[in-house]
Amino acid sequence: MSTGFDARPLTEPVDRHAAAAFAKALRAQGAHVAAGPAAVIAPIVFVVVMLALLTMGGAFVAAMAGIAVQGGAGVVAALVMLVPLLALAGFVAFGLWLWRGGVRRRDERWYRLDRFARANGMRFLPSMPERRLPGMIFTVGDARRTEDVVIGDQPRTVEFGMHRYETGSGKNRTTHRWGYVAIRLDAPLPHIVLDALGNNAAFRSSNLPASFGRGQRLSLEGDFDRYFALYCPAGYERDALYLFSPDIMARFVDNAAALDVEIIDDWLFLYTKREVTTLDPATWAWLFSVVGALLDKLGQWGRWRDERLAAAAAGAPDPHTELPFEAPSALLRPPTGVAPEGRRLKRRMPWVAIVVAVLVFGCWLAMSTGVFSALFR
């Protein structure tokens, strides 16, 4: 990101052989290549379909050949056997063509993203297994995987990527896909969430995978509350007002109003349901402008200190003990870090979902035990 913005690698022609060689080199270097659901399921479905067709085709050919031989038509029997085999061969060739096309498109995508990352002073990783970041989307569900990651290290670490996880079980199994931007901060800050109101679901319900108690909601001045619902730990309202000064609020409203924001530990996360690491130059231009606008102001956050750590930094002396000298003010400055009560927001119980689940279970139990039948006799 320190070298500017060059989107040409995303759209200029690609040498197919160079892309294939690049993907082969990635695997040879031990780069973890995560296979998405389609890459895993499609070959299995293809093999199952082939086996079913082969079984049915074999039975059909055997039956027709027997009929033809009994009728004395040897040439007809051969043709009857040949036509289904040719059709099956054509179907196999078509399936292999589709699979090869998918592999080629994947290789070209990786090749373009890698060249784009290099052109802009960053690096590309096709996948990062066991990605351990503190953001909320990285700590829920299972079968987690992070793909198509582009990382820059100057002027500070900025990471773009796509993250997937799954929730539920059986028929209710759901795959969640998030695009994210992760920005490394200079120091740990209190846990703060900005829920963008413009991307919420029906009835203004949040699309985030976590919800927080209304007692932690903080209203800020100006039009900020029209764009974001800000949550901060109880007792950290004054700290949130310091961090979100009018100029910082203006940056978020003007550049990131379509993104959900989470500040946790020494990371700032931007979340979206849109594809982040894409081949669309307009999306990258927008993301670069958002990050650039925020980087210009994040430096002042590094000066924040949690006053609750002042006593610990001073060794918590007995307040009744008279010091022989006055300690320099520099020694009283708290260290970097956040007191335990400010490190994590308290999550709200999903009471509506719990009540609905209890009602559904109660109705099922009443129907299975015959209570409804007894009531309506």
Phi, psi and omega in degrees: 000344181281351184256005179105199183233118180231108184261003184301320181299341182284336188235340183290158183304148183240135174285116184302321181290323177295321178296316179296320178295323179296314179296321178296321178294323177301313180293323180293328179281358179087013178295134181284120180252105181279133177267127178287173182303319182295321181293333180271318186283320185303311178298324180295314178298320181297315180296317180298316179297319179297317179296319179296314179295322180296319179295311180294320179295320178296317179296318180295316180298317181297318180294313182292322178296320178298318179295318182293319180295318179299329180274358178080017182258082183294317180295318179298321179298318180295318179294320179299323179284329185284321185300310179298325179293321177295319178297319179294319178297320178296321179294319177297317180296321178295318178296319178294325178295317178297316181297316180296322177297321177296318178296319181295318178296322178296315180299317180294324178297312179300317182297317179295314181296322179294316179294322177296316179299314180297321181294338182247024174070028180234186178224156185242138174231128181294331181198151177229096181291150178053047179292118184250088174242151185282353182299155187298327182286345182266357186240010180241160176069192177220186184051044183283144174204143180243128189230161174049063185263129175241124187236134172241148184246354182229138000283349171211166183293124176228131184233129175249139180190177175240132182236137178237148169207163183238147177228162179080185180210158177061226181292340180268011178293128183231136176261127179252135184233124182233140165265145183215155169233125180246126181241125180281131181264171182280339183203155176296144180233165176299155179288114182229136178237133173248104179274109181294124184283337184287341181249014180288161181280192181300151181060024176062025176281142185292145176268002180287154181282001179222150176235155188230151183300141181296337178294347178261003180283131181240128178268132180251168186282168177072210182268009186302319183293345176284340184249328184225146165257114185263130177241132176221156180299147178302133182094352181251021180298316180296324179293321178296322178294326177292315182293321182256068175291165183307321181289324177292317179301320180297321178298316180294317181295318185284331189241334188233024184293341179268002184243142170277146187234138174224129173251120182210131186054231180252040179230145169243123181247139171245127184245145175205153174278352179282161176286127182267302179276082186247175174262012181269113181300325182296321178295316179295322178298319178296314181296318179296323179292323178296310181297318179299320180294324181282320181301329182294340184243348186288342181301324182289339176294334180294344179271353180291141176226145179273110182298341180291343178267001183296317181297319180294322180293328180273004180081011178046062181291159178295123183297342180271354180275129180273120180284141181288347178208162179273122182293140176301147183298331181297326180287340181272353180290127182297153176285170175293149181134175181229136176297154184308322184289347180253000185282331181220137172289150176276127183276148181269139176290134179283077187298323181299313180296322180294316180297316179298317180297319179295318179296317180297316179295320179297317178296318178297318180295319180295322179290321182287334180265358178083012181294317179298319180297320180292326182288326186256019175287000000 
